[in-house]
Amino acid sequence: MLQKSSRSVVIRMQCKDIQDEPILRMLARNVGWCYCFDPGDQHASSYSSSNVMEVMPRGIARKLAIAKMGMLIRRGLADGCTCGCRGDFYITDKWREHLKKLDSEKLQEA
């Protein structure tokens, strides 16, 4: 995906530009696996509640989404397959524990 800066220069989106938390929260909400289908794929609409592309920035290339998932896997926050298949991504215990801590801190602040 390309973004325009204030100077009208085209900037290519990178993995670091995609937020981790929405993806990981989506993985935590789903029971079982989450997938990575292109929005135009015939299977995408039937799996929209568990398609990680739904929480990625609009118009992002699937290749970049797979690369982002690979980064989350290397950091131990998610697991799954980044070979280019459907993905089968899921949340790890490491992220689940971190999420509990984040949520309890938010409750204490309120």
DSSP file (Angstrom, degrees, kcal/mol; ACC not computed):
  #  RESIDUE AA STRUCTURE BP1 BP2  ACC     N-H-->O    O-->H-N    N-H-->O    O-->H-N    TCO  KAPPA ALPHA  PHI   PSI    X-CA   Y-CA   Z-CA
    1    1 A M              0   0    0      0, 0.0    12,-2.5     0, 0.0     2,-0.4   0.000 360.0 360.0 360.0 141.4    0.0    0.0    0.0
    2    2 A L  E     -A   12   0A   0     10,-0.2     2,-0.3    57,-0.1    10,-0.2  -0.855 360.0-163.7-107.8 142.9    1.3    3.4   -0.8
    3    3 A Q  E     -A   11   0A   0      8,-2.7     8,-3.2    -2,-0.4     2,-0.5  -0.918  15.3-131.7-121.2 150.1    0.7    6.5    1.4
    4    4 A K  E     -A   10   0A   0     -2,-0.3     6,-0.2     6,-0.2     2,-0.1  -0.873  19.6-151.0-100.7 133.1    1.1   10.2    0.5
    5    5 A S    >   -     0   0    0      4,-1.9     3,-1.9    -2,-0.5     6,-0.0  -0.325  39.1 -89.7 -88.2 179.5    3.0   12.4    2.8
    6    6 A S  T 3  S+     0   0    0      1,-0.3    -1,-0.1     2,-0.1    -2,-0.0   0.721 129.0  55.7 -64.5 -19.9    2.4   16.1    3.3
    7    7 A R  T 3  S-     0   0    0      2,-0.1    -1,-0.3     0, 0.0     3,-0.1   0.300 117.3-112.5 -93.9   8.9    4.9   16.8    0.5
    8    8 A S  S <  S+     0   0    0     -3,-1.9     2,-0.4     1,-0.3    -2,-0.1   0.785  70.8 143.0  62.4  29.6    3.0   14.5   -1.9
    9    9 A V        -     0   0    0      1,-0.0    -4,-1.9     2,-0.0     2,-0.4  -0.846  54.6-119.3 -97.0 136.2    5.8   12.0   -2.0
   10   10 A V  E     -A    4   0A   0     -2,-0.4     2,-0.4    -6,-0.2    -6,-0.2  -0.620  29.5-167.6 -80.2 128.9    4.7    8.4   -2.1
   11   11 A I  E     -A    3   0A   0     -8,-3.2    -8,-2.7    -2,-0.4     2,-0.3  -0.965  17.7-130.1-117.6 130.4    5.8    6.4    0.9
   12   12 A R  E     -A    2   0A   0     -2,-0.4   -10,-0.2   -10,-0.2     2,-0.2  -0.624  25.2-119.7 -80.1 135.0    5.6    2.6    0.8
   13   13 A M        -     0   0    0    -12,-2.5     2,-0.3    -2,-0.3    -1,-0.1  -0.505  32.7-166.1 -72.6 141.6    4.0    1.0    3.9
   14   14 A Q    >   -     0   0    0     -2,-0.2     3,-1.7     1,-0.0     4,-0.4  -0.777  36.8 -98.9-122.8 168.3    6.2   -1.3    5.9
   15   15 A C  G >  S+     0   0    0      1,-0.3     3,-1.8    -2,-0.3    -1,-0.0   0.866 121.0  61.0 -54.7 -38.7    5.5   -3.9    8.6
   16   16 A K  G 3  S+     0   0    0      1,-0.3    -1,-0.3     3,-0.0     4,-0.1   0.710  96.0  62.1 -65.0 -18.9    6.5   -1.4   11.3
   17   17 A D  G <  S+     0   0    0     -3,-1.7     2,-0.5     2,-0.1    -1,-0.3   0.573  88.8  83.6 -81.3 -10.0    3.6    0.8   10.1
   18   18 A I  S <  S-     0   0    0     -3,-1.8     2,-0.1    -4,-0.4    38,-0.1  -0.842  84.7-122.8 -99.7 125.2    1.0   -1.8   11.0
   19   19 A Q     >  -     0   0    0     -2,-0.5     4,-0.5     1,-0.1    -2,-0.1  -0.396  11.9-152.7 -68.9 139.6   -0.1   -1.9   14.6
   20   20 A D  H >> S+     0   0    0      1,-0.1     4,-2.5     2,-0.1     3,-0.5   0.907  83.0  66.1 -75.3 -44.5    0.3   -5.2   16.5
   21   21 A E  H 3> S+     0   0    0      1,-0.2     4,-2.9     2,-0.2     5,-0.3   0.846  97.2  50.2 -57.8 -45.6   -2.4   -4.9   19.0
   22   22 A P  H 3> S+     0   0    0      0, 0.0     4,-1.7     0, 0.0    -1,-0.2   0.898 114.5  46.5 -60.5 -37.0   -5.5   -5.0   16.7
   23   23 A I  H <X S+     0   0    0     -4,-0.5     4,-2.1    -3,-0.5    -2,-0.2   0.945 115.2  45.0 -67.0 -47.9   -4.2   -8.1   15.0
   24   24 A L  H  X S+     0   0    0     -4,-2.5     4,-2.1     1,-0.2    -1,-0.2   0.858 111.6  52.2 -68.5 -35.7   -3.3   -9.8   18.3
   25   25 A R  H  X S+     0   0    0     -4,-2.9     4,-1.9    -5,-0.3    -1,-0.2   0.885 109.0  51.4 -65.5 -37.9   -6.6   -8.9   19.9
   26   26 A M  H  X S+     0   0    0     -4,-1.7     4,-1.4    -5,-0.3    -2,-0.2   0.915 109.7  49.1 -64.2 -42.4   -8.5  -10.3   16.9
   27   27 A L  H  < S+     0   0    0     -4,-2.1    64,-0.4     1,-0.2    -2,-0.2   0.891 110.8  51.0 -62.1 -39.2   -6.5  -13.5   17.3
   28   28 A A  H  < S+     0   0    0     -4,-2.1    -1,-0.2     1,-0.2    -2,-0.2   0.835 107.4  53.7 -68.5 -32.9   -7.3  -13.7   21.0
   29   29 A R  H  < S+     0   0    0     -4,-1.9     2,-0.3    -5,-0.1    -1,-0.2   0.815  96.7  79.8 -70.5 -31.2  -11.0  -13.2   20.3
   30   30 A N  S  < S-     0   0    0     -4,-1.4     2,-0.6    -3,-0.1    61,-0.2  -0.577  74.1-138.5 -86.6 138.7  -11.3  -16.1   17.9
   31   31 A V  S    S-     0   0    0     -2,-0.3     2,-0.3     2,-0.1    -3,-0.1  -0.835  76.2  -5.0 -90.6 124.7  -11.5  -19.7   19.1
   32   32 A G  S    S-     0   0    0     -2,-0.6     2,-0.1    -5,-0.1    -2,-0.1  -0.669 113.4  -7.7  93.4-149.9   -9.3  -21.8   16.8
   33   33 A W        -     0   0    0     -2,-0.3     2,-0.3    57,-0.1    57,-0.2  -0.430  50.2-149.5 -87.6 155.5   -7.4  -20.6   13.8
   34   34 A C  B     -B   89   0B   0     55,-2.2    55,-3.0    -2,-0.1    17,-0.2  -0.924  19.0-147.9-118.4 151.9   -7.5  -17.2   12.0
   35   35 A Y  B     -c   51   0C   0     15,-3.3    17,-3.2    -2,-0.3    18,-0.3  -0.568  13.1-138.1-115.6 174.3   -6.8  -17.0    8.3
   36   36 A C        +     0   0    0     50,-2.5     2,-0.3    15,-0.2    15,-0.1  -0.711  36.2 159.1-136.7  84.1   -5.3  -14.6    5.8
   37   37 A F        -     0   0    0     -2,-0.3    16,-0.2    10,-0.1    -2,-0.0  -0.815  46.1-108.9-103.4 145.3   -7.4  -14.4    2.6
   38   38 A D    >   -     0   0    0     -2,-0.3     3,-2.0     1,-0.1     6,-0.3  -0.481  33.6-117.6 -62.3 142.2   -7.3  -11.5    0.1
   39   39 A P  T 3  S+     0   0    0      0, 0.0     6,-0.1     0, 0.0    -1,-0.1   0.798 115.7  53.0 -55.4 -28.9  -10.6   -9.6    0.4
   40   40 A G  T 3  S+     0   0    0      4,-0.1    -2,-0.0     3,-0.0     5,-0.0   0.543  83.9 113.8 -83.3  -7.1  -11.4  -10.5   -3.2
   41   41 A D  S X> S-     0   0    0     -3,-2.0     3,-0.9     1,-0.1     4,-0.6  -0.330  76.3-123.9 -65.0 144.8  -10.9  -14.3   -2.6
   42   42 A Q  T 34 S+     0   0    0      1,-0.2     4,-0.3     2,-0.1     3,-0.2   0.764 112.1  47.8 -62.7 -24.9  -14.0  -16.4   -2.8
   43   43 A H  T 3> S+     0   0    0      1,-0.2     4,-1.0     2,-0.1     3,-0.4   0.647  90.1  85.3 -87.9 -16.1  -13.4  -17.7    0.7
   44   44 A A  T X4 S+     0   0    0     -3,-0.9     3,-0.7    -6,-0.3    -1,-0.2   0.874  86.2  50.4 -58.5 -44.4  -12.8  -14.3    2.3
   45   45 A S  G >< S+     0   0    0     -4,-0.6     3,-0.9     1,-0.2    -1,-0.2   0.860 109.0  51.3 -67.1 -34.2  -16.5  -13.4    2.9
   46   46 A S  G 34 S+     0   0    0     -3,-0.4    -1,-0.2    -4,-0.3    -2,-0.2   0.678 118.4  38.6 -76.3 -15.3  -17.3  -16.7    4.7
   47   47 A Y  G X< S+     0   0    0     -4,-1.0     3,-1.9    -3,-0.7   -12,-0.3   0.119  76.5 121.8-116.3  20.2  -14.3  -16.2    7.0
   48   48 A S  G X  S+     0   0    0     -3,-0.9     3,-0.9     1,-0.3     6,-0.2   0.803  71.4  57.6 -59.8 -30.8  -14.4  -12.5    7.6
   49   49 A S  G 3  S+     0   0    0      1,-0.2    -1,-0.3    -4,-0.2    -2,-0.1   0.693 118.9  31.4 -73.1 -15.9  -14.7  -12.9   11.4
   50   50 A S  G <  S+     0   0    0     -3,-1.9   -15,-3.3   -20,-0.0     2,-0.7   0.072  90.7 112.8-127.1  24.8  -11.5  -14.8   11.4
   51   51 A N  B X   -c   35   0C   0     -3,-0.9     3,-2.3   -17,-0.2     4,-0.3  -0.880  54.5-154.2-100.9 113.9   -9.6  -13.1    8.5
   52   52 A V  G >  S+     0   0    0    -17,-3.2     3,-1.3    -2,-0.7     4,-0.4   0.735  91.2  72.7 -60.7 -21.0   -6.6  -11.1    9.7
   53   53 A M  G >  S+     0   0    0    -18,-0.3     3,-0.6     1,-0.2    -1,-0.3   0.756  84.6  68.9 -63.2 -22.8   -6.9   -9.0    6.6
   54   54 A E  G <  S+     0   0    0     -3,-2.3    -1,-0.2     1,-0.2    -2,-0.2   0.757 104.4  39.9 -68.2 -24.9  -10.0   -7.5    8.3
   55   55 A V  G <  S+     0   0    0     -3,-1.3    -1,-0.2    -4,-0.3    -2,-0.2   0.368  98.5  93.4-106.4   3.3   -7.9   -5.7   10.9
   56   56 A M  S <  S-     0   0    0     -3,-0.6     3,-0.1    -4,-0.4     4,-0.0  -0.530  95.1 -78.2 -86.2 160.9   -5.0   -4.7    8.6
   57   57 A P    >   -     0   0    0      0, 0.0     3,-1.6     0, 0.0    -1,-0.1  -0.313  61.6 -91.6 -57.6 143.1   -5.0   -1.3    6.9
   58   58 A R  T 3  S+     0   0    0      1,-0.2    -4,-0.0    -3,-0.1    -3,-0.0  -0.266 108.8  16.3 -57.6 137.5   -7.4   -1.1    3.9
   59   59 A G  T 3  S+     0   0    0      1,-0.2    -1,-0.2    -3,-0.1   -57,-0.1   0.502  85.6 153.4  80.7   4.0   -5.8   -1.9    0.6
   60   60 A I    <   -     0   0    0     -3,-1.6    -1,-0.2    -7,-0.2     2,-0.2  -0.374  49.6-110.0 -67.9 144.0   -2.7   -3.6    2.1
   61   61 A A     >  -     0   0    0      1,-0.1     4,-2.0    -2,-0.1     3,-0.5  -0.507  17.9-129.2 -72.6 141.4   -1.1   -6.2   -0.1
   62   62 A R  H  > S+     0   0    0      1,-0.2     4,-2.8     2,-0.2     5,-0.2   0.861 109.1  61.0 -59.8 -35.3   -1.5   -9.8    1.2
   63   63 A K  H  > S+     0   0    0      1,-0.2     4,-1.9     2,-0.2    -1,-0.2   0.890 106.0  46.0 -59.5 -40.6    2.3  -10.3    0.9
   64   64 A L  H  > S+     0   0    0     -3,-0.5     4,-2.4     2,-0.2    -1,-0.2   0.886 110.9  52.7 -69.6 -39.1    2.8   -7.4    3.4
   65   65 A A  H  X S+     0   0    0     -4,-2.0     4,-2.3     2,-0.2    -2,-0.2   0.911 109.9  48.6 -61.7 -42.2    0.2   -8.9    5.7
   66   66 A I  H  X S+     0   0    0     -4,-2.8     4,-2.1     2,-0.2    -1,-0.2   0.897 110.2  51.8 -64.6 -40.1    1.9  -12.3    5.6
   67   67 A A  H  X S+     0   0    0     -4,-1.9     4,-1.8    -5,-0.2    -2,-0.2   0.907 109.3  50.2 -62.8 -41.3    5.3  -10.5    6.4
   68   68 A K  H  X S+     0   0    0     -4,-2.4     4,-2.1     1,-0.2    -2,-0.2   0.917 109.6  50.2 -63.2 -43.0    3.7   -8.8    9.4
   69   69 A M  H  X S+     0   0    0     -4,-2.3     4,-2.1     1,-0.2    -1,-0.2   0.884 107.5  55.1 -62.9 -36.8    2.3  -12.1   10.7
   70   70 A G  H  X S+     0   0    0     -4,-2.1     4,-2.5     1,-0.2    -1,-0.2   0.883 106.5  50.9 -61.8 -38.6    5.8  -13.5   10.3
   71   71 A M  H  X S+     0   0    0     -4,-1.8     4,-1.7     2,-0.2    -2,-0.2   0.909 109.7  49.6 -65.3 -41.9    7.2  -10.8   12.5
   72   72 A L  H  <>S+     0   0    0     -4,-2.1     5,-2.3     1,-0.2     6,-1.1   0.874 111.5  50.0 -64.6 -36.3    4.6  -11.5   15.2
   73   73 A I  H ><5S+     0   0    0     -4,-2.1     3,-1.6     4,-0.2    -2,-0.2   0.930 108.5  51.2 -67.4 -45.7    5.5  -15.2   15.0
   74   74 A R  H 3<5S+     0   0    0     -4,-2.5    -1,-0.2     1,-0.3    -2,-0.2   0.832 108.8  52.6 -61.4 -31.3    9.2  -14.5   15.3
   75   75 A R  T 3<5S-     0   0    0     -4,-1.7    -1,-0.3    -5,-0.2    -2,-0.2   0.473 116.1-117.1 -83.6  -1.4    8.5  -12.3   18.4
   76   76 A G  T < 5S+     0   0    0     -3,-1.6    19,-0.4     2,-0.2    18,-0.3   0.639  86.3 111.6  80.0  14.2    6.5  -15.2   20.0
   77   77 A L  S   <S+     0   0    0     -5,-2.3    15,-1.5    -6,-0.2     2,-0.3   0.710  82.9  14.2 -93.1 -22.7    3.2  -13.3   20.0
   78   78 A A  E     -D   91   0D   0     -6,-1.1     2,-0.3    13,-0.2    -2,-0.2  -0.899  65.1-152.7-141.2 168.9    1.5  -15.4   17.4
   79   79 A D  E     +D   90   0D   0     11,-2.4    11,-2.5    -2,-0.3     2,-0.3  -0.956  38.2  93.4-141.3 161.4    2.0  -18.7   15.7
   80   80 A G        -     0   0    0     -2,-0.3     2,-0.5     9,-0.2     8,-0.2  -0.983  68.7 -51.7 151.0-159.8    0.9  -20.1   12.3
   81   81 A C        +     0   0    0      6,-2.7     3,-0.2    -2,-0.3     8,-0.1  -0.956  29.0 179.8-121.4 128.7    2.2  -20.6    8.8
   82   82 A T        +     0   0    0     -2,-0.5   -12,-0.1     1,-0.1    -1,-0.1   0.034  52.1 110.9-112.4  25.2    3.6  -17.8    6.6
   83   83 A C  S    S-     0   0    0      4,-0.1    -1,-0.1     1,-0.1     3,-0.1   0.654 100.5 -93.7 -74.1 -13.2    4.3  -20.0    3.5
   84   84 A G  S    S+     0   0    0     -3,-0.2    -2,-0.1     1,-0.1    -1,-0.1   0.342  91.5 117.6 113.7  -3.7    1.5  -18.2    1.6
   85   85 A C  S    S-     0   0    0      2,-0.1    -1,-0.1     1,-0.1   -49,-0.1   0.127  93.4 -66.5 -73.9-158.8   -1.3  -20.7    2.3
   86   86 A R        -     0   0    0      1,-0.1   -50,-2.5   -51,-0.1     2,-0.5   0.715  67.6-130.1 -71.2 -18.6   -4.3  -19.6    4.3
   87   87 A G        -     0   0    0    -52,-0.2    -6,-2.7     1,-0.2   -52,-0.2  -0.450  10.1-147.1 112.1 -60.8   -2.2  -19.0    7.4
   88   88 A D        -     0   0    0     -2,-0.5     2,-0.2    -8,-0.2   -53,-0.2   0.958  33.0-177.9  51.6  56.6   -3.9  -20.8   10.3
   89   89 A F  B     +B   34   0B   0    -55,-3.0   -55,-2.2    -3,-0.2     2,-0.3  -0.592   8.3 173.1 -87.5 145.1   -2.7  -18.1   12.8
   90   90 A Y  E     -D   79   0D   0    -11,-2.5   -11,-2.4    -2,-0.2     2,-0.2  -0.969  33.3 -96.9-147.3 165.0   -3.4  -18.2   16.5
   91   91 A I  E     -D   78   0D   0    -64,-0.4   -13,-0.2    -2,-0.3     2,-0.2  -0.484  34.5-135.3 -81.6 148.1   -2.5  -16.4   19.6
   92   92 A T     >  -     0   0    0    -15,-1.5     4,-2.2    -2,-0.2     3,-0.1  -0.613  22.8-113.1 -98.8 164.0    0.3  -17.6   21.9
   93   93 A D  H  > S+     0   0    0      1,-0.2     4,-2.5    -2,-0.2     5,-0.2   0.841 115.4  63.1 -62.5 -32.8    0.3  -17.9   25.7
   94   94 A K  H  > S+     0   0    0    -18,-0.3     4,-1.7     1,-0.2    -1,-0.2   0.932 108.9  38.8 -58.7 -47.4    2.9  -15.1   25.8
   95   95 A W  H  > S+     0   0    0    -19,-0.4     4,-3.0     2,-0.2     5,-0.2   0.892 112.0  57.7 -71.3 -38.5    0.5  -12.6   24.2
   96   96 A R  H  X S+     0   0    0     -4,-2.2     4,-1.9     1,-0.2    -2,-0.2   0.908 109.2  45.5 -58.9 -42.2   -2.5  -13.9   26.2
   97   97 A E  H  X S+     0   0    0     -4,-2.5     4,-1.9     2,-0.2    -1,-0.2   0.900 113.1  49.8 -66.6 -41.2   -0.7  -13.2   29.5
   98   98 A H  H  X S+     0   0    0     -4,-1.7     4,-2.5    -5,-0.2    -2,-0.2   0.894 109.2  52.7 -63.7 -39.8    0.4   -9.8   28.2
   99   99 A L  H  X S+     0   0    0     -4,-3.0     4,-2.6     2,-0.2    -1,-0.2   0.892 106.6  52.1 -63.8 -41.3   -3.2   -9.0   27.2
  100  100 A K  H  X S+     0   0    0     -4,-1.9     4,-2.2    -5,-0.2    -1,-0.2   0.913 110.6  48.9 -60.4 -42.2   -4.5   -9.9   30.6
  101  101 A K  H  X S+     0   0    0     -4,-1.9     4,-2.0     2,-0.2    -2,-0.2   0.920 111.6  48.6 -64.6 -44.5   -1.9   -7.5   32.2
  102  102 A L  H  X S+     0   0    0     -4,-2.5     4,-2.0     1,-0.2    -2,-0.2   0.924 112.8  48.0 -60.7 -45.3   -2.9   -4.7   29.8
  103  103 A D  H  X S+     0   0    0     -4,-2.6     4,-1.8     1,-0.2    -1,-0.2   0.873 110.5  50.5 -66.3 -37.8   -6.6   -5.1   30.4
  104  104 A S  H  X S+     0   0    0     -4,-2.2     4,-1.9    -5,-0.2    -1,-0.2   0.864 109.2  52.1 -69.7 -33.9   -6.1   -5.2   34.2
  105  105 A E  H  X S+     0   0    0     -4,-2.0     4,-1.7     2,-0.2    -2,-0.2   0.889 108.5  50.9 -66.3 -38.6   -4.1   -2.0   34.0
  106  106 A K  H  X S+     0   0    0     -4,-2.0     4,-1.3     1,-0.2    -2,-0.2   0.879 109.3  50.9 -66.1 -37.0   -6.8   -0.3   32.0
  107  107 A L  H  < S+     0   0    0     -4,-1.8    -1,-0.2     1,-0.2    -2,-0.2   0.886 108.8  51.2 -66.6 -38.5   -9.4   -1.4   34.6
  108  108 A Q  H  < S+     0   0    0     -4,-1.9    -1,-0.2     1,-0.2    -2,-0.2   0.841 108.3  52.4 -68.0 -32.5   -7.3    0.0   37.5
  109  109 A E  H  <        0   0    0     -4,-1.7    -1,-0.2     1,-0.2    -2,-0.2   0.808 360.0 360.0 -70.7 -30.0   -7.0    3.4   35.6
  110  110 A A     <        0   0    0     -4,-1.3    -1,-0.2    -5,-0.1    -2,-0.2   0.465 360.0 360.0 -75.8 360.0  -10.8    3.7   35.2
